[in-house]
Amino acid sequence: MFDAASTRALLLTLAAALSTLIGACIIFLKNAKSEATIAGALGLSAGVMASVSLTELLVEARDHLSEALGGQWGVLVAVGIMLGGIVLSLVLDRLLHRAEHGHHHLGHLDCADGRSDALYHVGFVSMLALMLHNIPEGIATFMAGYDSAALGVTLALAITLHNIPVGVSVALPIYAATGSRKRAFGLTLLSAMAAPAGALVAYMLLRPFITEMVMACMFALIAGILLYITFCEVLPSSRAYGHDKLATCMLFVGLCIMPITAAFAGGH
């Protein structure tokens, strides 16, 4: 079933995905649960996700859609699908909050418990959003590695550098909320494995249906989802710990990291 090219592509995809665990290792630091560390990590996470959405996913979607539909229509369709991702996230988030409210009849929560619940929610929702992001990323890495070893290595290196701060953004909020390194590491691993899982499904079942147009629409939709998570979940949470300046500085660091790592790794 797997020839040399597909095996190479799968290994590259797996290696790039597992690099997320490098970032997750922040939970083993002694001061990982300090409020300054959490605020800074959430600020970094917000910058990373906003940058990935606007400088990579939306740009990829716009370029492919513009080639197919023409420049102006391509931009409009890409932005429209991105807005659809934001609306979809808003609806799902409200449904999730309602489910949580119906499930937990806790009465009055003290400040610490309420903040822990919010932090866990941010980490869990970020994990789900990044899983969605990792699926097309894994497909793209696999397809590039399948067609060309050099292109596959370049793309895998770029994604490896990208995934390190992503691991921080998933693992640290969950660890800070639950105190469980095992749970934080496990959920980070779960989000990372969406990439090779998506690649396998694409290769075995969906390969004839995965066109550039389909990938472009997926990128635009996921850009909208990540933007909603960034500005409605992660960024507000980063300011809840009394370190607004640190969170803002780390936001800018996150915004800069992604284009820089993409450039040094040869770009997507």
C-alpha positions as CSV (number, residue, x, y, z in Angstrom):
1,M,0.0,0.0,0.0
2,F,2.9,2.4,0.8
3,D,5.7,2.9,-1.6
4,A,9.0,4.7,-0.8
5,A,7.6,8.1,-1.7
6,S,4.5,7.8,0.5
7,T,6.6,6.4,3.4
8,R,9.0,9.3,3.1
9,A,6.1,11.8,3.0
10,L,4.4,10.2,6.0
11,L,7.6,10.3,8.1
12,L,8.2,14.0,7.2
13,T,4.6,14.8,8.2
14,L,4.9,12.8,11.5
15,A,8.2,14.5,12.4
16,A,6.8,18.0,11.7
17,A,3.7,17.2,13.8
18,L,5.6,15.8,16.8
19,S,7.7,19.0,17.0
20,T,4.6,20.5,18.7
21,L,5.7,18.5,21.8
22,I,8.9,20.5,22.0
23,G,6.8,23.6,22.9
24,A,4.7,21.5,25.3
25,C,7.8,20.8,27.4
26,I,7.4,24.3,28.9
27,I,5.0,22.6,31.4
28,F,8.1,20.9,33.0
29,L,9.6,24.2,34.0
30,K,9.4,25.0,37.7
31,N,7.6,28.3,37.2
32,A,5.3,27.1,34.5
33,K,2.2,27.9,36.5
34,S,3.2,31.4,37.5
35,E,0.7,34.1,36.4
36,A,3.4,35.9,34.4
37,T,4.3,32.8,32.5
38,I,0.7,32.0,31.7
39,A,0.0,35.6,30.6
40,G,3.1,35.6,28.4
41,A,2.3,32.2,26.9
42,L,-1.3,33.2,26.1
43,G,-0.1,36.4,24.5
44,L,2.4,34.5,22.4
45,S,-0.3,32.0,21.5
46,A,-2.6,34.9,20.3
47,G,0.2,36.3,18.2
48,V,1.0,33.0,16.7
49,M,-2.6,32.1,15.8
50,A,-3.3,35.6,14.4
51,S,-0.2,35.5,12.3
52,V,-0.8,32.0,11.0
53,S,-4.4,33.0,10.0
54,L,-3.6,36.3,8.3
55,T,-0.1,35.8,6.8
56,E,-0.3,32.1,5.8
57,L,-3.8,30.5,5.7
58,L,-5.7,33.5,4.2
59,V,-2.8,34.3,1.8
60,E,-2.7,30.7,0.6
61,A,-6.5,30.7,0.1
62,R,-6.5,34.1,-1.7
63,D,-3.7,33.1,-4.0
64,H,-5.3,29.8,-5.1
65,L,-8.8,31.2,-5.4
66,S,-7.5,34.2,-7.3
67,E,-5.9,31.9,-9.8
68,A,-9.2,30.0,-10.3
69,L,-11.7,32.9,-10.1
70,G,-9.7,36.0,-10.9
71,G,-8.0,38.5,-8.6
72,Q,-11.0,40.4,-7.1
73,W,-13.4,37.4,-6.9
74,G,-10.6,35.3,-5.3
75,V,-10.1,37.8,-2.6
76,L,-13.8,38.3,-1.9
77,V,-14.4,34.5,-1.8
78,A,-11.5,33.9,0.5
79,V,-12.6,36.7,2.9
80,G,-16.2,35.5,2.7
81,I,-15.2,31.9,3.7
82,M,-13.0,33.3,6.5
83,L,-15.9,35.3,7.8
84,G,-18.0,32.1,7.6
85,G,-15.4,30.4,9.8
86,I,-15.7,33.2,12.4
87,V,-19.5,32.9,12.4
88,L,-19.3,29.1,12.6
89,S,-16.9,29.4,15.6
90,L,-19.3,31.9,17.3
91,V,-22.2,29.4,16.9
92,L,-20.2,26.5,18.1
93,D,-18.8,28.5,21.1
94,R,-22.2,29.4,22.2
95,L,-23.4,25.8,22.0
96,L,-20.3,24.7,23.9
97,H,-20.9,27.3,26.7
98,R,-24.6,26.2,26.9
99,A,-23.5,22.5,27.2
100,E,-21.0,23.4,29.9
101,H,-23.6,25.5,31.8
102,G,-26.1,22.6,31.6
103,H,-23.6,20.1,32.7
104,H,-22.1,22.0,35.6
105,H,-24.5,23.0,38.4
106,L,-21.8,24.3,40.6
107,G,-23.5,27.4,42.0
108,H,-21.2,30.2,43.0
109,L,-17.6,29.7,42.0
110,D,-14.8,31.5,43.7
111,C,-12.4,33.6,41.6
112,A,-9.7,31.1,41.4
113,D,-12.0,28.2,40.4
114,G,-13.7,30.4,37.8
115,R,-10.4,31.5,36.3
116,S,-9.2,27.9,36.1
117,D,-12.4,26.8,34.3
118,A,-11.9,29.7,31.8
119,L,-8.3,28.8,31.3
120,Y,-9.1,25.1,30.7
121,H,-11.7,26.2,28.2
122,V,-9.2,28.3,26.3
123,G,-6.7,25.5,26.2
124,F,-9.2,22.9,25.1
125,V,-10.8,25.1,22.4
126,S,-7.3,26.1,21.2
127,M,-6.5,22.4,20.9
128,L,-9.6,21.7,18.8
129,A,-8.9,24.7,16.6
130,L,-5.3,23.7,16.1
131,M,-6.3,20.2,15.3
132,L,-8.5,21.6,12.5
133,H,-5.5,23.6,11.4
134,N,-3.2,20.6,11.5
135,I,-5.3,18.5,9.2
136,P,-4.8,20.5,6.0
137,E,-1.3,21.3,7.1
138,G,-0.6,17.5,7.3
139,I,-2.2,17.0,3.9
140,A,0.0,19.7,2.4
141,T,3.2,18.4,3.9
142,F,2.4,14.8,2.8
143,M,1.6,15.9,-0.8
144,A,4.7,18.0,-1.0
145,G,6.9,15.2,0.4
146,Y,5.3,12.7,-1.9
147,D,6.0,14.8,-5.0
148,S,9.4,16.0,-4.1
149,A,11.8,15.1,-1.3
150,A,13.4,18.5,-1.3
151,L,10.1,20.4,-1.2
152,G,8.8,18.0,1.5
153,V,11.9,18.6,3.8
154,T,11.6,22.4,3.3
155,L,7.9,22.5,4.2
156,A,8.4,20.0,7.1
157,L,11.2,22.3,8.5
158,A,9.0,25.4,8.3
159,I,6.1,23.6,10.0
160,T,8.5,22.2,12.7
161,L,9.6,25.7,13.6
162,H,6.0,26.9,13.6
163,N,4.7,24.1,15.8
164,I,7.0,24.8,18.7
165,P,5.1,27.9,19.9
166,V,1.8,26.1,19.0
167,G,2.7,23.4,21.6
168,V,3.1,26.1,24.2
169,S,-0.3,27.6,23.4
170,V,-2.1,24.3,23.9
171,A,-0.2,22.7,26.8
172,L,0.4,25.5,29.2
173,P,-3.3,26.7,29.7
174,I,-4.4,23.1,30.2
175,Y,-1.6,22.4,32.7
176,A,-2.2,25.7,34.5
177,A,-5.9,24.9,34.8
178,T,-5.7,21.2,35.8
179,G,-2.2,20.8,37.3
180,S,-1.8,17.6,35.3
181,R,1.3,17.4,33.1
182,K,0.0,14.1,31.7
183,R,-3.3,15.6,30.5
184,A,-1.6,18.7,29.1
185,F,1.0,16.6,27.2
186,G,-1.6,14.1,26.1
187,L,-4.0,16.7,24.6
188,T,-1.1,18.4,22.9
189,L,0.0,15.1,21.4
190,L,-3.6,14.5,20.3
191,S,-3.7,17.9,18.5
192,A,-0.4,17.2,16.8
193,M,-1.5,13.8,15.5
194,A,-4.3,15.4,13.5
195,A,-1.6,16.2,10.9
196,P,-0.4,12.6,10.1
197,A,-4.0,11.4,10.5
198,G,-5.2,13.9,8.0
199,A,-2.4,12.9,5.6
200,L,-3.2,9.2,5.9
201,V,-6.9,9.8,5.2
202,A,-6.1,12.0,2.3
203,Y,-3.7,9.4,0.8
204,M,-6.0,6.4,1.3
205,L,-9.5,7.8,0.7
206,L,-9.7,11.4,-0.4
207,R,-6.8,11.9,-2.7
208,P,-8.9,12.1,-5.9
209,F,-11.1,14.8,-4.3
210,I,-8.4,17.0,-2.8
211,T,-7.9,19.8,-5.3
212,E,-6.2,23.2,-4.9
213,M,-9.7,24.8,-4.7
214,V,-10.8,22.5,-1.9
215,M,-7.6,23.1,0.1
216,A,-7.9,26.9,-0.5
217,C,-11.5,26.9,1.0
218,M,-10.3,24.8,3.9
219,F,-7.4,27.2,4.6
220,A,-9.8,30.3,4.5
221,L,-12.3,28.6,6.8
222,I,-9.7,27.6,9.4
223,A,-8.2,31.1,9.3
224,G,-11.6,32.4,10.4
225,I,-11.8,29.8,13.2
226,L,-8.3,30.6,14.5
227,L,-9.0,34.4,14.4
228,Y,-12.2,33.9,16.5
229,I,-10.3,31.8,19.0
230,T,-7.5,34.4,19.1
231,F,-9.6,37.5,19.7
232,C,-12.5,36.1,21.7
233,E,-10.8,33.4,23.8
234,V,-7.0,33.6,24.0
235,L,-6.3,37.4,24.0
236,P,-8.9,38.2,26.7
237,S,-7.6,35.4,28.8
238,S,-4.0,36.7,28.5
239,R,-5.1,39.9,30.2
240,A,-6.8,38.3,33.1
241,Y,-3.6,37.8,35.1
242,G,-2.5,41.4,35.8
243,H,0.5,41.3,33.3
244,D,-1.0,43.3,30.4
245,K,2.3,44.7,29.1
246,L,4.0,41.3,29.1
247,A,1.0,39.7,27.3
248,T,1.1,42.5,24.7
249,C,4.8,42.2,24.2
250,M,4.5,38.4,23.7
251,L,1.6,39.1,21.3
252,F,3.9,41.0,19.1
253,V,6.6,38.3,19.5
254,G,4.1,35.8,18.3
255,L,3.1,38.0,15.3
256,C,6.7,38.2,14.3
257,I,7.8,34.5,14.9
258,M,5.7,32.9,12.2
259,P,6.8,35.0,9.1
260,I,10.5,34.9,10.3
261,T,10.6,31.1,10.8
262,A,8.8,30.6,7.5
263,A,11.5,32.8,5.8
264,F,14.4,31.0,7.4
265,A,13.0,27.6,6.6
266,G,12.4,28.5,3.0
267,G,8.8,29.5,3.3
268,H,5.6,27.4,2.9
